Amino acid sequence: MKQKRPLTKIELASVPRTVTLLGATGSIGSSTADLLRRNRSGYRIEAVTAHRDARALARLARDLSARFAAVADPSAYSELKAELAGSGIEAAGGPASVVEAAQRPAEWVMAAITGAASLAPTLAAAERGATVALANKECLVCAGALFMRRAAAKGATVLPVDSEHNAIFQALSAGRREDVARVVLTASGGPFRTWPLEAIRKVTVEQALNHPTWSMGPKVTIDSATLMNKGLELIEARFLFALTPDELDVVVHPQSIIHGLVEFRDGSVIAQLGSPDMRIPISHCLAWPVRMDTPAPRLDLARVSTLTFEEPDLVRFPALAIARRALAAGGAAPTILNAANEVAVREFVAQRLAFCGIAALVEATLDAMERRGETSEPQSVEEALAIDHNTRRLAADLLPEIAAMTS
Ligand SMILES: NC(=O)c1ccc[n+]([C@@H]2O[C@H](COP(=O)([O-])OP(=O)(O)OC[C@H]3O[C@@H](n4cnc5c(N)ncnc54)[C@H](OP(=O)(O)O)[C@@H]3O)[C@@H](O)[C@H]2O)c1
């Protein structure tokens, strides 16, 4: 009897794929769900998760005919269970249930939980060799070397969803890795790009949440306003593409049309362009290695007319310089940077810290952790989470002083 040959990647792309959405109720989760709704026959949904928005999660789970739905916050479980009554969809609650969702047998997992809370479930998906579409950047910043090492050991495929990294992923296919001279991430510059320092100091939460080109969740929107987002992305790129800090650069490009560039040794620069719509990079990962249709607006360069570029201003936006320092230092510094920034953003949103206090609190926390000698790179998830935990406590201790200094 003739032996059946394994399906090629292209053939695999034509059979329904099983997918799980971690962080399904957020901005990236909703954009992914939109693409799935438009391609119902191409995908079967295994699991969807949220933090505590049980009603939105139940609606999505029913709409996508998911098999399993989990909320990380145990207090939201009873609402989820009630909302899913009679649907045949299994409901679960608590952080372990989100990890369970990631462990269930989906070939493709969207990692779109905000913050370091994404680390355990995303790693769980990678550990079973799934294709992980990585939107969350904090888990690579928190434990990048560890995450990429485990993913490689288990044969997982990590596809970058972040628009800049997805652009670089696409541009890198134009040449050999050893011929890459430099990788450049573009930054919109955020809503305060042209503001004087004095005005930036007085920025309100509402102003910081109003991004000029992208529509995103609150944490990443605030990170974009401080330019910390670009710093986190530099660290993300370092681990995703195994680059050195010297090979990485940032240029401010307010129109957000060019998302990333790769310069090769012969001077050729390959860029990826597209409208600022996250459904483009998400679809690239969802259909990979082929392409799918998306409703994203087509790029009309004649209408865009002008593309401009400038150097980032590290005086008005010190968060990027602090992130570069953590990138160069390596070890525990990126983990500390990420945790301190999560605390600082939360405190800014709660109006207990001024906008300029975000970078100040992160820098003070990094300095203090360095003085304590907490500088070694985490070798396990437990170590990464312990550094994360210690940093958060230290940042909370430093908060009153920094808040008073920067108010
Ligand atoms: N939005 C973008 O355009 C964009 C672009 C590039 C990269 N990213 C990255 O993608 C990630 C998601 O961003 P987003 O803008 O989609 O965020 P978002 O709109 O705030 O959504 C976050 C999602 O994660 C869930 N979640 C939050 N905290 C959680 C926890 N502790 N445990 C379990 N689930 C939790 C939320 O559930 P609830 O709804 O119940 O709160 C929600 O489903 C971030 O890391 C961000 O940096 C986003």
The ligand as an ORCA input file, in Angstrom:
! r2SCAN-3c Opt
* xyz 0 1
  N      -3.542     46.736     20.503
  C      -2.584     46.778     19.621
  O      -2.727     47.346     18.540
  C      -1.259     46.111     19.910
  C      -0.250     46.207     18.959
  C       0.939     45.524     19.188
  C       1.116     44.792     20.352
  N       0.121     44.743     21.266
  C       0.346     43.968     22.487
  O      -0.667     42.971     22.590
  C      -1.016     42.764     23.953
  C      -2.519     43.000     24.099
  O      -2.793     44.349     23.788
  P      -4.290     44.905     23.642
  O      -4.136     46.283     23.146
  O      -5.133     43.939     22.890
  O      -4.722     44.910     25.197
  P      -6.183     45.073     25.824
  O      -7.120     45.654     24.821
  O      -6.014     45.767     27.120
  O      -6.640     43.538     26.078
  C      -5.959     42.710     26.990
  C      -6.591     41.343     27.021
  O      -5.908     40.555     28.025
  C      -6.829     40.212     29.089
  N      -6.080     40.338     30.343
  C      -5.631     41.466     30.932
  N      -4.986     41.174     32.089
  C      -5.030     39.838     32.228
  C      -4.576     38.930     33.223
  N      -3.928     39.370     34.331
  N      -4.782     37.604     33.041
  C      -5.441     37.146     31.946
  N      -5.915     37.955     30.968
  C      -5.711     39.287     31.110
  C      -7.971     41.197     28.961
  O      -9.182     40.666     29.520
  P     -10.383     41.655     30.031
  O     -11.042     42.161     28.789
  O     -11.265     40.772     30.831
  O      -9.739     42.743     30.830
  C      -8.049     41.329     27.434
  O      -8.687     40.193     26.881
  C      -0.154     43.737     24.773
  O       0.955     43.075     25.270
  C       0.259     44.794     23.752
  O       1.518     45.379     24.049
  C      -1.054     45.376     21.071
*
